[in-house]
């Protein structure tokens, strides 16, 4: 069964013209005290950071915030940035340092006084796309940004080997194929290669609204292939902790 899933994916990749090169992603998490810092981060991202990334060749950058009912609402901002390689990541950092327009436009944020910091801390998570889902896919919905649900999930493993089995479950085990078949509109699936909760994998599925999200997950839970692989002994106890975040894209996010 695993070989069949892998063979089908290779055929899909070959016939569609998709790149076989695995993407890299960075997720930046701004941790905030409240509204004042949130407005400073929004202004910086909208008017300085995203335009600078666009000038550096990054066409699509996602910016997300927790839904209003989440206790983290107003205290977190998530920025997702895709890269073609680690070298691309490094060169983008260099481009930002040399971008005079960025340095000038973002001076109030970049050069804020020590006692007026625009955020508490900024976490950076670096990820590498799964080998059978090597590229991201930008979702498209007719609903307003404020209605869309972008669900960011992190699955932690108790040991490196258990974590690797969960990655295998997504790839050769065929979990990704169930998501694709049911139209989960995933932005990415990836392994965390540098972060604070390793070993862990992360992915983001996207939905037009909350009702669509609920319907999709109900269909997933009832899917016979999910029932089969989730019942396999080799995939038992591969997740020690899962973190699920419901996010909305900001009005200035690229998607």
N, C-alpha and C positions, 0 to 999 in steps of 0.2 A: 504493500500500500504506500509506504514512504517513497519508494522508487517511482511509483506511478505519479505521485504528486510532483516530485522533482522533475520528471520527464515532461509532464504537462506544462510546468512553468517554463522550462527551457524552450519548449516549442513556442509558447506565448511570447517570450522575450525575443526569439529569433524572428518571428513573423511580424511583430509589431514595430521592430526597429528601436526598441528601448535600449538604453545603455546598460551594459553589464557591469559597469564600474559602480562600486558601492558608494553611496553618498555619506557624508558626515553632517551632523547637525549640532548646533549649540543651542541650549536652552538657558537663557539668563533669567534669574528670578530676583526681582527687586523686592526687598522686604522693607515695609513702610510703617510709620507710626500712625498715619491717618491721612485726612483730606489734603492738608497742606503739602506733604511730601508727594502724595499721589498726583496732584496738579503739576508739581515741578517735574516729575518723571514723565507725565503725559506731554508736557510742553517740549521737553528735551527730545523725547523719542519722535514726536510728530514733526518738529521743525528742524532738528539737527541730525539725529542719529539715523533714522530711516532714509532721509535724502542722501546722507553720506554713503550709506550702504548701497543705495541705488547707483550712485556715481561710481562706486567701486565694482559694480557689475552684479550685485545681488538683486535680482529682479523682484523676488517675492519674500517678504518678511512678515511673519505673523506676530501680532501683539494681542494678548489675552488677559482677561481679569476674571476672578472667581464670580460666580453668579451671586445675586444679591442676598440670597438666603444663607450663603456660606459665611461662617464666622471669619474667614479670611478676606471677605469682601472689603475693599478699601485698604487692604494691608499687603497685597501682593500684585505684582505685574509680571507677566511671563512674556518673554521675547524669544521667538523661534527663528533661527537663521540656518539656511542650508548651504553646504559647501561641497565642492566636487572632490576634495582631497584635504589632507592635513596641511599640505603646502598652500592650498587655496585659503585655508583658514589663517595661516600665518601671514600670508601676503595681504589679506584683507585688514588685519590688525595694523600692518605697516602702512597701508593706504590711508587708514583713518588718522594715523599720527601725522601724515604728510598733507592731509586735506585742510588747507587754511580756512576754507569756508566753514567746514565743520567745527574747527577750533574756535572760530569767531562766533558763529551762531550759537554754539553750545557753551559759551564761556560762563554764563551764569550758573550752569549745572556743573561743568567740568572744573571750574575754578571757584566753587562756592566756599565761603569762609568755614573754618573748622567747626564753629558753633552754629552753623546754619546748614548742616549736611542735608542733601536732598533725599537721602535714603538711609536706612539703618545699616544694611549690608546688601551685597549683591552676590548671589550664588551663580556659578557657571557649571553647567552639566554638558559634557562632550559625549556624543554618541556616534556609533557607526551603524549604518543600515544593515538589516539582516541580509544574509547572502542570497536568499531566495526572494526577497522583496527589496532590491538594492536601490530603488529610487523613490522619491516622494511623489505624491499626487495632490495637486491643489484642488480642494473641493469647490463646488459652485452651487449656491442655493438662491432661490428667489426671495427668501424671507429676509427681513432686516437683520443687521448684525446683532441687535439686542435680543432677538428671538432664537438665534442659532445656539446649539449646544456643541461645544468642542470638548470631548471627554479625554482627559490626559490620565493615563494609567501607568503606574510603576509597580512591577512585581519583583520583590526581593527574594533571593534564595538563601537558605541557611548555610550552604557551603558552595564552593565553586562548582563541584560536580553536579549538585542538585540544580543549581542555576543553569548549567549547560544543558541539562535535560529539559528544562522549561524552554530554553531557546530552540532546542531540537523539536519540541512539541509544536512550536509555532511554525517552524520551517518544514522539515521532513515529515513531521507528524500530521501536518495539514490543517492546523488551526487557522492559519492565514487564509486558506482556501474557503473556509466556512464564512469568514468575514466578507471575503470578496463576493462569494455567491449570494450572500444576503444583502449586499449593497451598503456596507457600513461606511463607505467613503473615507477610508483611513488616510490621514495625511502622511504618516510614516510608521514604521516598525523598526526598532533599533536596540542595539546593545549599548549600555552605558560603559564607556571606556575610561571616564574620569568623572567622579562625582562623590557625593557625601554618603550615599546609601548602598554602595556596591557590596556584593555583586547584584546587579539588577538590570532589567530591561524596561524599556518604556515604549509606549505607542499612543497615538491619538486617533480616535475615531470621531467622525463629525456628522451632525444631523441638522436638519432644517429647523427643528424645534424640539421641545421636551417630549411631546407626544410621539414623535418619530423615534426618538431615542428609546423610549419605553417599548415601543412595538418591535424595534430591531432586536433588542436584548431578549425579549420574550421568545422571538423566533430562534435566536441563537441557542438559548437554553433548551429548547425543544428539538433542536436539530439532531437527527440520528447520528451523524458523524461526530458531533460534539459528545453525545452520550457515549459513543464508542471509545474515543481517545481519552476522555476524562476518566473512564473506568479502567484504563490500562495500568497495570501494576507499576510499570517502569516510569510513569509520570506522576505517581503518588508523592505527596509531600514535597513537591518541587518549589512551592511558594511558601515562604515563612511570613511574609507580610505584603499586603497590597494597599496601595494608596490611590484613591480615585478622586479626581477633581473635575467638577463641572465648570466650564469656562465659557465666557462670551468673547468674541473678537471685539476689539475697540473699533470706533468709527474710523480711525485712521489706519487700521491694519490693512495690509495688502489683500487679504482674503478673509 
